[in-house]
Amino acid sequence: MKNKQPERKFKSTPGVAHLTTWIVCLATLILICSSAPAQNLFMSDGYSGISHNLGHIYKFTSNGASSTFASGLDGPEGLAFDSAGNLFMAAEGNIYKFTPGGARTTFASGVSLSYLYGLAFDSAGNLFVANPGAGNAGSGNIYKFTPGGVRSTFASGLNRPVSLAFDSSGNLFVTDQGSGHIYKYTPSGVRTTFASGLSYAYALAFDSAGNLFVTEPSSSGDGYVDKFTPNGTRSTFAELGGPLGLAFDSAGNLFVADGDSGNIYKFTSSGVRTIFAKIPGLVLDQTGFLAFGPPSSVVRRAAVIDFNGDGSPDFVLQNTSTSQTAIWYLNNNVYVSAAYGPTLPAGWSLVAQ
């Protein structure tokens, strides 16, 4: 670690001065790291079949290797992760919760929850669920569940709500296939039409700049991934045979499940396309929701850095759930005290020198 002289003049108990010093040092550590932590991608295949309970959730590592995360599911559809890293999945009549280790519990169930599709969490940890209803005009709803599972109706009168996504301001966006609209709801539930004239809008995802990406599959094999700027200007980002679920990783790459080719494609921000993975089993024809799990955490000793100048090395730590940073001050490898610092932005992690 360079420029250690300013650190050594602080010899008192760690306080504001020490915190300022180690933030400067930490900034130096951060700047030498530009690679994002690895993330696993999850995909539901939505398959029920004649015998039901044949659906899966597949897990893909960062290099595209696939494995079965869960099986024996009845029509798995929407996927969403809470802040603790638990995966929630919508199925026919149920919402399931999976721990990072794969243990499953039922978060919500009931006849009125049949035909559930997209899921999304708001910043307060409430879960929103799209319910297209019986398929009749005006029978669709969006339900809201508190972290404790208490349900209320956030919006009703929709024609076929399928996918949900929140922007950075807490507004909820919904693809409503029956009307061909994308609706925008404020946190208080006030609805406006963000876009219209879509033939078969399916999945939604926001990039870090606030642009909204939407898939439009087609039975004729000429589907699209559309891009909407925050003010609603629409353009074609990519052309695919049958684009369905989509999700962004922490590095800003877009992943799209294409039911026509049986591939999951990876797009850079400039639109360069590669094949990330083959979809296991059946080729998708009506589902394929995608969701990225939280970035794998990095907790490493940042070489031998004596932040408070007492002659003993100290540890730099990163919280595995929140990405908050901290320093543990040590004396002959015995914990003495700690100072807590900023939360690292998405795409950054701590590494050793």
N, C-alpha and C positions, 0 to 999 in steps of 0.2 A: 504494500500500500504506500503510495507516494504522499509527499506533503504531510509528514507526521508531526513536524515541529509545532504547528498550531494546536495540536491535540495535547501535547505534553505540558502546556502551561496550565491546564485545568487539573488541579490535584485535589480539589475539595469533593464533598459528597456530590454524586451525580445530580444535576438539576437542569435549569433552563440552559445554562451555558453549555453543559455537556450535551444536552439534547440537540442544540443547534449545531454543535461540532459534529456529532455522529450523523446527523441528517446530511451534512455536507459530504462526509465520508461515504455514507450510504449512497448518495447520488452518484459518486464516482463508481461504486460497485454496480449500480443499476445501468449506467451508461455503457459498461463493457458487455452487457448482455442484451441481445436483440432477438433471441429466439423465444418462441412461445412454448409454454409447458405443453406436454402431450395431453390430448383429449380423446376420449372414446366417443364414437358416434353410435347412436342407438336408432333402430328402425323397427316399426311395427309392420307386419305383412297383411293384417286385416282379414286373414283367411278364416272363414267359418266352415264352408263346405257342407255337404249333406249331413255329415255326422256331428258337425260343430266341434268345438274345443280342439281345433287343429291349428290355431293361430300361434304365431311366435313373436318374440322380440329378439332381434339380432343385435349383437354388439360387434363393432369394428374398432380395432386399435388404430393408432395413427398411421400405421403402414398398410392398412387395408385388410389385415387378417380378420376373419369373421369367426364368431362363435355364437351359440344359442344362449341368450341371457335368461329367457323364460319361454315355456311352451305349454301346450294344452289350454290355450286361451280361446275364448269365444268372441271372435271378431275384434281383435285389438286394433285400436285406431290412434287417437291423439296421444302425444307424449309431452311431458314437461317435467323439469327438475325444480325442486324447491331449493332454498338457500342452503340447506343442510346436505344436499347431494342425493336426496331420495328421488326416485323416479316414479312419477304418477302416470297411469295409463287409463284411457277410456275404453271400455268394452261394452258389449250389449247388456245394459242394465246395471253395470257396475263401474266404479272407479277404484282401481287397485293402486296400492302404494308398495314400492319395492325399495328395500334398503340397498345401499351400495353393494352389499354382499349377496343380494338377490332374494332375501326373505320377503315373502308377499303377505300383505294383509289387505282387507277390504276397507277402503276409506269411506265409500258411500255406495248405496245400492237402492233399488226400488224400480217398480214397473215404469214409472214416469221418466226414468233415466234411460230407457231403451234408445238405441240408435244414437249414441253419443259420438262426437267427432273430436274437434280440436280442443286443446287445453292450453291455458296460459296462466302464469302467476303474476300478480301485481307486486309492487315493491313492499307491500305490507304483508305478503305471504298468503293473500287470499287466492283461491283457485277459481278460475272462470272456465266454464264448460259450454261448448256449443251443442245444442240439441235441436236437430232439424224437425222434430216432431213427427207427425204422420206423413209428411211430404206434401200436405195441403198448404195452399197459400195462407200465410198468417199464423201457421201452427208452430213455427219455430221459436225457440227460446234460448237465452243465455243465462245459465245459472251461476251463482256466486256461492262459494263455500268458504267459510272462515277456516283458519288453521285447525280449529276444533271440530270441523265438519258440519257446522250449522249452515243450512242451505236457504237461499233466498233467490228470487227471480230478479236478475239485473235488467234484462230487456226481453220483450215479447213481441209477437206480431211479425216475426221474420218469415221469409219464404223458404229458406233452406240454408241456415248458417252452417258453415263447415269448419273454417279455420279462424284462429284468434291470434293476435299479436299485440303487445303493448309497445308504444314508442317511449322515448326517454322522458317525456312529460307526463306519463301515466295515462295517456289516451288509449282506448282499446279499439283496435281495427278488426273488422269482421268481413269475411267473404260470404256473401249471400247469393248462392247460385240461382235460386228461383227468380230473383229480380235482376241479376247481372250487375249488382252493385258491390262496392266495398264501402261499408259504413264506418264512421268514426264516432266513438262515444267518449264524451268527457268523463272524468272520474265520477261525476254526479249523475251520469246516465243520459245527458243530452245528446241526441243523435243528429248527425249531419251526413250527407253523402259525399264521400271523398273521391270516388270514381264510379263511373257507370259504363254500360255498353260492353261489359266483359261476357264472353260467350260461356265460359265454364270455369270461373275463378276457383282455385282450389286452395293451395297452401300459401301462407304469408311468413315473411321474415324481414326484420330491419337490419341494415348494416350500421356501422358505427357512425356514419355521417347522417343518419336519419332517412335514408332512402328506403322505400318499401319495395320488396321483391315479391312477385306473385306468379304462381304457376298456372298455366291454362292448358291442360291436356286436351287431346282431340282424338276421337275415334278414327279419324282419317290419317293419323300418324303425323300431323303437322302442328304439334303443340309449341307453346312458347313459354319463356320466362320473361315476364315484363318487369320493368323498373319504373317506379314512380318517385319523383323528387318530392321533398317535403311539401311543395306547393301544388302537387298533383300532376305535374308534367309527365307524360307517359312515353316510354321508348321500349324497344325490344332489346333485351340483354342477350338472349340466346334462343335458338330454335332447336327443339328436341321432339322426338316422336311422341312421348307420353309423359311429360314431367309431372311429378306428384309432390311428395314431401320435399322440403328444402330447409336448410339450416346453415348458419354461419358459425365457423370456429372462432376462437379468440384471436387468431391472426388475420381475420377478415376474409378468409376464403369461403366461397359459397359451395355447398354440397347439395346436389339435386338427385333424387331417386327417379330414374326413368323407367317406367313400366314397359315401354315398347322395346327397348334394347336389353333390359335386365341389368343395366349398369347403374352404379352411383357415380356421378360425375363430380369432379372438383373444378371450380372456376376461380382463378385469381381475380383480384379487383379489376384488372384490365380486360378480363373476359377470356383469358387463355384457358382452354379446356383439356383435361386429362381424365382418364378412367381411374377412379379411386379404388373401386372394388366391384366385383360381381355380386348381384343379389342372390343369396342362397335359395335353393328350392324353387318355388314357383315364380314365374314372371308376374309382376304386379299388374293388375288391371283396374283397380279402383281405390287403392290406398297407398301405404308406404310413407307414413309420417316419419319425420326425422327429428332428432333432438341430440344436442351435444351435452355430454356430462361435464361437470366442472373441471377446469384444468387440474392436472395432477400437481400437487403441491411440491414445493422444493424447500426442504429444511436442511441447510448445510452450514458447516462452519466456514466462515469467510476467511480462510487462511489464519494466520496468527496476527490479530490486530488488537493492539492495546489502546482502546478508545480513551480511557481516563488517565493513562500515563502512570499507572501504579506498578508497572513491571510485570503484570500478569495478563495473559491473553484473554480476550472476551469473545463471546459468541454473538453472531448475527442470526436472528431467527425470523421465520415467516409463518404466520398462522395458517394452518392447512385449510381452514374453512373461509376465513374472511380476507386473506392476503395481507393482513396488517403486519407491519414489521416491528421488530423489537431488538434490543440489545440486552443480553445478560452480562452484567459485570461480575467477574470472577476474581477470587483471590486464592492463588495456588489451587486452581480448579474447583474451588468451593463457591457456590452461588452467594452473592452478596446483595445485589439489588438489580432492578431493571428499569429501562427507559423505553417508552413506547412511541412509535413514530407513524408515518403515513401508511395508507393502504396502497399497494402497488396497482397501477392501472392494468387493464386487461392486456395480455400479451407479454408481460414482463415477469421475470422471476429472479431470485437471488442465486448467484453462483460463486464458487470460490475463485480466488485470484489465479 
